[in-house]
Amino acid sequence: MIRPSLTIVTLLAAVLATSCSHRASAPLPKPTAFGAAIVESSGGKQTAQTGSLLPQPVVVQLNDAQGNSVTGALVEFSAAPGVTFDPPNALTDSSGQVTTSVSLGGMAGRYQIVASTFDKSHKKIDLQLEEIALSYQQTLGRQLNNQYCDRCHNPESTVERVSNYDNLEVKPHPFTEGDSLNKISDADLTAIISHGGPALNKSALMPAWANTLSKSDIEALISYIRAVSDPPSREAGPVYAKN
Amino acid sequence: MKEKLTSLWQKLFGDSVRAFGVVSFIFLVSLAVAPAKNYFSEWRHYQHGYLQMIRNRSDANTLQRHFRGGIQQIWLPEIDVVDRCTSCHVALKEASLADVPIQPFRPHPVIPHKLDQFGCTICHRGQGAATTVAEAHNSTLAWEQPILPARYIESSCGECHRGPLAGTPVLNRGRNMLSREGCVHCHTVKLPDGSTMKATDDPPSLSHIADKTTREWIFAWLKDPQAYASTATMPNFKLTDDDARDISAFLIANSTPAPGDTVALSAKPSTDPAAGASLYGESFCASCHAAQNAAGNLVGGDVGPELTRVGNKVKPEWLQAWLRNPRTYDAETAMPHYRFNDAQIATLSGFLLAKTDSDLLANVHLEAATPEQIAHGKRLVSDYGCASCHEIAGIKKPEAFAPELSHIGSKPIAQLIFLPGMPHTLPDYIAGKIKQPRAFSPGLKMPQYTFTPMQIDALTTALLSLNDRSNTLPPSLAVAAIPESNYEPAGKAGKLMNDLACFSCHRINGHGGDMAPDLTWEGSSVQREWLVRFLKNPGTLRPSLIRRMPRFNLTDSEANELTDYIMTVYQSPAVDRDSMPLSGYSPGQVELGKQLFYGKYACQACHIVDSNRDKGYIGPTLTQVGSRLTAAWIDQWMKDPQALRPGTTEPNRAMSDEDARALTAFLMSQKGAGKSEVARTKR
């Protein structure tokens, strides 16, 4: 009577043990140092389509209290469900940095990404970054923005794509300028895009696009403008933070 | 034990009345199971949760009115859709719930299709008929179609849309890569429209390779193509030193000299780096070729091969012959035939040959090849399917060298072998196979590519769209791609255009590249004198462009021949070139046009007419536009630019005839400081 039950218990234990070990993720690397502050090196405020990889990896740097970089400290990344990191945790390299590629979740909106580490006294230190996942319509808007708007509305110049922003007497609003753009209603934005700046007593340097862009094109553009504005526009959708 | 059972039996079934009661009770309980299961079902739980959630919202009444309880279903027999997803995803059409962060209550983002007409599983995959969360989203024993991860969602667009779409950048990139990265050299991809996908890369023929390069370079290249050029398309076959030695031995031994592809050095390659750099610059080699600059950044286009270490690769006598006329060595090359003179060839070849990396071949020391090694090399070349991509004399291009991929997006999971620890889904399998093919079995021939994670996602997306549904879709539902035309210009001028490789950058009648303007209607657009001048000495029209038309050193007769052909053949039926004069507009009209230019239409935002005053940096500079364009073209362009050049950035201002005429008059008065101005003052 005792023996079979013992066997069953052992079997059960074995099954449980294996299933648990399957579930447990790879062990965390052991830190050899501890930092005092995490700062962003690059990779925040990027846009990507829902579910897809950010174009650039996220790079964070770990510093000690004096502001010198710390090598060998553990940094873990976390975010709302659906966001994946490759790698999800790592030790800082010789320049005190950790690099991870990030895939956003499947729903459009803003995703908060948290990079965290522990200092010497095992207190948790966090750095929050924000990334933007674009829906289909917003992606379409981004594409139209790149073709028609970006050259004037984006002050950033690259060798391949020289910005026209500085050449304009009246400066256009960069689409990230949430403080002013969030105050303009969808109807007013539609009017400006369709009929040009003078439609709302603004600069004539902004031409009328109603004969070039379709109504749904303009809707897509506005949805993109709302998605990238900073501070966020109310219409841009939810912020997915870690619960 | 036995006694206890007997007494229990007695208690329950002791007499017939008691037995009847007990049996009836069991019967009743079992009858109640089905309704109870239904009552506690997941969808009911979610519908209940939804009603709770909307109760406190300001638009609760509207939302409540839209709500339909019970199992919901979208049934589309024509495309085989039975989707019950809306039983839980109850608010897909409620735009006002955009701020709700939790599923299944999010509204569906705006897409060009109506949910009632397409259902859910067409795009998202999963089991439409299922009514539990697990069965609908994951693969189960009965159904193996799990939900498609959002990163690959564009693959579903590709089932019906066979051409590129503005809203599907990932799918478009993936499809281009299948052609551009050479996948379809080995893997056959039959498209649902019956055509076979064609490769757009142009792997060089290896039949005369010994004229071009050394065995040492071939060895180093075979071992690690990306060590020579980080942008190389050639993948890494992970060859052993011995195998690379033998393949290089075979390729050199198999190579035959091609007449004229090497020249006795007409001039010693020049060692003047400044002159070389300036000729490289003014020939706009960087429009197509990339090279690392001093800071280690790659600068230049990706039409031709990277030139960072080209001095390690090519033999000087081959390079000079190539620069003289690349078509002698490769009749189909995308490289134009620059008419360089001997001094220019010496300068440019010297500049290119100096682009070396002393480490690249430092450790390559090969003994003379033995016949056994050459024979072994030949066998390896057949085994690895080198001839799938490269032309190699004496080796036939293998048929169906690698598995066909026409239905890869529907491959049953039961037929796949997964790596340990890998999620058992088709997208993960495809992505894993592209990322590290040899991890699946060391004996696999598929080489190692150096794709970025984004490129792997794109390729996976494109492959997932090649599935059973896309192949069996009723033709009425498919949206066909616009096929690349096989337009060829005719006659002597046509030969000249091919010699200059115009189509590597320009598009004409639906054929050619997209780096430079479409020339289909160039003959209606420009003035003859300007075109001759431009062909002989091209400048840039746009101040902000770094890629430009090179100077081909054309003779007068070549430039005239080409111009005559363009002026006669590339005419738009919408523009009558002779309907408006090139000059002679009244000063009043010119002045009115000027006011419109700077006032109503604010063209100076993008264009420069007066270089002291205007700064517009996007459109072409217009300081000499009156000597460049025809008046009829400008007039028509003002009224509808996209009709003349689809996709152009210039907004359509729907100008009245009067405004268009006045602006034309103003622009035609902008003759610039060029020859025509001088000519006019003389007259």
Interface residues (C-beta under 8 A of the other chain):
Chain A: Q49 T50 G51 S52 L53 P55 D86 S101 S103 G105 G106 M107 A108 G109 S135 Y136 Q137 T139 L140 Q143 L144 Q147 Y148 R151 C152 V159 E160 R161 V162 S163 N164 N167 L168 S203 A204 L205 M206 P207 A208 W209 N211 T212 S216 E219 S223 E235 G237 P238 V239 Y240
Chain B: A98 D99 V100 P101 Q103 R106 P109 V110 I111 P112 P149 A150 R151 Y152 I153 A166 G167 P169 V170 V299 P453 M454 D457 P543 S544 I546 G599 K600 Y601 A602 Q604 A605 C606 K615 G616 Y617 I618 D640 Q642 T649 P651 N652 R653 A654
